[in-house]
């Protein structure tokens, strides 16, 4: 069986998790997308010609598209789905119908996500309701949905339960396993007294509360340092607290090295208008490399890792609570083998979707 996955944004972590029998088309590349990782893999920019060529593969049985609450990408995805439904049965070498699936992780309330014209209450309410109904109706085209968190599943079922009744679905939170690149990390290996922040130093990623909590924690006086791995370096890094250093646009290999060496990963996400942390790649990658992780209850994965020995949950935007969380994480022993539970993020998802396709 062969699967085709169309992603809005290509990043190195997506390629690292690809199974060998998967083809991947992407509409744009993220800052960390490393072309060297694509060698020998069926990864290419999206074009209609490339899509039609993929549909001609007689072994193709599953198409995975972007999730419905990413509105702009979902509109594009609907065109791909319609093409599959119209074109595939007409191909001479076709072996049958291609199943269509999506992997959904959006946990911001669907009504808020799809709200339109908030400054015009009456008209905005009508348009928003129509948008919800249209999105729900379009879900009838799906054969299967994998929800990446329990929060995402509850969100979609609350808004679109009527449209998902005949769609096969499963809630498959990341079953955290060793990094697919680095392998199992030695739990007894020495860790540097480093807290690692992976991502853009933005308001929604909780960068300001993190800097305030770091200064309040006094960790620098105890020999700790905080490393900011800024993927783009689009912002000035002035007036940072003592003990904070910045790596601008580190290559993917350096990111893995930082994760292997660091003791703690910080991901203090804060909800902003129209946005909420879905899963949080730093959380998943931190645990995959044997780090302790400090995050907030805003992550869609928070309920699923609440009892994880390597995770410290804090209140979003609360500097005092984040300070205490950093102190707890720095004092915790490495989670070691207990950081890994089953498979990596995509393994179990791909297995389930493959079964649906058959």
N, C-alpha and C positions, 0 to 999 in steps of 0.2 A: 504494500500500500504506500502511496505517496501523498504528502500533504503540501499545500501551498498556503503560506502565511503572508499577508499583506500588512505591513506595519507603517504607521504614520512617520515615526522617527526611528532611525537606526542608531543604535549605540552598541558599544563593544560587548556589553553584558548580554545583549540579545543574541549576538552571534556565538558567544561562548556556550550558550545553552542549547544551541540548535542540534537536533538529532540528525544523523547522516542522511536520512531519507526525506528531509524537508527542503523545499524550495522557499526562498524568501524574496519578496519585492518590497522596496521602501520608497516613500515619497520624499523624505529629506533625511539628512545625516546630522546626528548630534555632534557636539564638539569632540567627544571622546571616541568617535567611530574610527577604528584603526584598520585601514585597508589590508594590512598584513594578515589580519585575522580571517579575511575572506578567501584567502588562497585555498583552492580546492573545494570551496563550498559554492552552492548554487544561490548566490546572493547578488542582486543587481537592482539598479534603480527601476522604479515603476515606469512602465509605458504600456499603452494598450496593445502594442505588438507583443511585448513580453508576456502580458496576461493571456492573450489568445494563444501564444505558443505553449504556455503552461497548460492551458485547457485542452490542448491537443494531445497531451500525454495520456495514453490509455490507462495508465496505472493511477492517475489522480483520482482520489476518492474524497478528499476533504479540503475545503477552503476555510481559512480562519481570517476574519476581518476585524477591524477596530470596533470598540464597544459603542453601544447606542448613545450613551450620555456624553460622548465627545462629539458634539453636534456636527461640526464641520467635517470631521473624518467619517462620521456615520453617513452623511449625505453622499460622500464619495463611495463609501462601502456599498451603499444600496445600488449604485450603478454597476459595481462589480458583480453583485449578487444577481441582478436582473440579467446581465450578460451571461452568467453561468447557466441560469435557468433557461434562457432562450437558445444559446449556442451549443451547449454540451450535448443535448439530445440529437443534434443534427450532424455531429461529427461521425464520420464513418467508422473510426476505430474505437469509438467510445464504448466502455464496458458497463456503463450505467450512470445513474444519477450521482452528482457530487453533493455531499452533505455540506451545509454551511453552518459555521459555528463562530462564537466569539468568546473572549476571555474578559470578564467584566470585573473591574476593581473600584469603580467610582462609588464612594460612600457619602458624598455630599448629597443632601436631600434632593431627589429628582425634581421636585417642584421648584426649589431654589435654583438648581442648575439650569433649568429651562425657562426661568422667569424672564419675561420681556417687558420693556417699557415701564419700569417701576415708578417713574415720575408721572405716569398717566394711569391712575389706579383702575378705573373702570375698563378702559380699552386694554390696558396691560393684562388685567385678569382674564379677559376673554381670549386674547392672543395666547397667553401662557397655557390656558386650558386646552386650546386647539393644538398647541405644540405638543403637550403631553399626550393627547389622543392620537396625533399623527405618529409620534414616536412609538407609542404602544402598538398601533396597527402595523407599523413596519417590522416589529419583532415577530410577526406571524411568518415572516420569510425565513426565520432561523430554525435550524433543526436541533441545535444544542447550544447551551450556555454553561460555561464554567465560571463560577463566582470565586474570586481569589480571596475573599474574606467574608466572614459572616455578616459584617456590616453592609457590604455591597449586596449580598443576597437579600437581606431585609429591605434595603433601599429599593431595589428593583421590583421585588414582589409586592411591596406596599404600593408602588405607583403603577406597575404593569402586570399585576398578578393575573388579571383577566386575559392578557395576551400571551402569557407564558404557560398556560395550563397544558397545552399539547406539546410544549417544547421540552426535550430532555434536558435536565439541568443537574448540576452537582455543586456543592460547596467544598472547594479544595484549597484551604489555606496553605501557604508554603510549608512543606515539610522540610525543615531546614537540614541540609547536609553539607558535607565538605565542599569547598570551592571546586568547581569543575576544572579550574586551571592549576591551582596550587595543591589540590588534594587534601588529605587529612593533615591538619596541623598538629604537631607534637604537643600534647597538653602540658608536658613538663618543660618545654622550651621557654627560655627567659624572654620576658616582654619588657620593652622599654616603658618607662613611666610617662606615657604619651596619651593624650586624648586627641582623637582625630575627628575633624569636622569635614565631611565630604559633601561638596555642593556649593552652589552660589550663596554668598553671604547676604541673603535677602531677608526682608521682614517676615515672609511666610515660612521661611526655614528657621525662624527663631534666632537669628544671628545676634541681634542686639541683647536679648535676654541672656544668651550664652556668654557674651562678653562681660556683661554685668555680673553674672553668677561666677564666672571664672575669677574676676577681680576680687569678689567677695570671699571666695573659697580659700584664698591663701595657698593654693596648690603649688604655685611657683616656689614659695619658700620651702616646700617639702620636696623639691627636686623634680616636680612634674612640669610638663610643657604641653601646650595646645597647638596642634598643626592644622591649619586651614588649607585644604586642597581645593582651591578655587578653579573650576573647570575653564573659565573664560577670562578671568581677571578684568572684568568690565568695570569694576568699582575700585575706588581708591582705598588703600588699606592704611590709613593714617590713624594716629591716636589709639592704637591697639594696646590692651593691657600688657604688662610685663609677662614674659613667658609665652607669648603668642607669635608664631611665625606663619608665613604664607607661602604655599607652593602654587604658582600660577600655571594652569593648563598642564598638569603632570600627565605624562603618557600612561597608558593603561598598565604597563608593566610596573611603573612606579607606584600606582595606586595599589596594586596587589602587594607590593613590597611594604608599603605603609601599613596596610591592613594586617600583614603577617607580624609586623614588629610592634604595633600599637596595642596598648592594654585595653583602651576604652574607645568606643565610637559614640559621638554625640549627635543626635538628630532631634532637636527640640522644636518640632514643627508647631506653628500657630495658625489657626484658621483665619482666612481672609475672605473678603467679599467674593463670592463665586468660586472659592477654592478650598479644598480640604485635602490633607495628605491621604493618598490612597493606600499605599503599602509602605513605601519608603525604601528605595534600593540600599541606602547606607545601613539600615537596620538588618536587612537580609544578608548583605555582604559582610557586615561586622560579625554576625553570628556564624556565618559560613567560614570565617577565618579564625574563630575561637576567641573573639573579643567580647568584653562586656559591652552592653549598649545602654545608653541613657536616652530615652525618648519621651514623648508625651502621649496623653490619651487621645490625641487627634489622629494618630495613625489608624487607618482602617484595620491594621493587623493587631492593634493593642489588645483587644479582647482575647485574641488567640494566643498571645504570648505573655499574658498577665502572670502566669505561674512559672514562666521560664526562668531557670536559675541565673541566666546571664543578662536579664533585662530589668532595668529600673524604670518604672513609669512615673512621670511627674505631671503636674498641672500645666497646661499650655500658657506661656507668657508669665508665669509666676517665678520671679527671680529667686526668692527665698527657697521655694520648693526645688527649683533646678539646682541651686547651690547644694542643698542637702542631697539631691540625687547624684550629683557629681561626686560628692564625698563618699556616698555609699558605694558607687560603682568602683571608685579608685581603691576602696578597702576590700572589695569582694575578691575571693580567689578566682582564677580563670575557670570558666565553666567546663573546660576540657571536653571530654567525649559527650557530656550531657548537652552540649550546644547543638549536637546533631541529632535530628530525629527523622529517620527515613530517607526520603529522596530530596534532591534539589528542587528548586521552585518549579521548573518547567517539566521535569521528568513525569510526574504523576499526571499533570494536565495533559501532556501529549499522549500519554498512555490512554487516558479516559476518552479523549477526543478521537483517537484512532479506533477505539472500540465502537464509538458511535458511528464513525464513518463506515465501518463494516456492516 
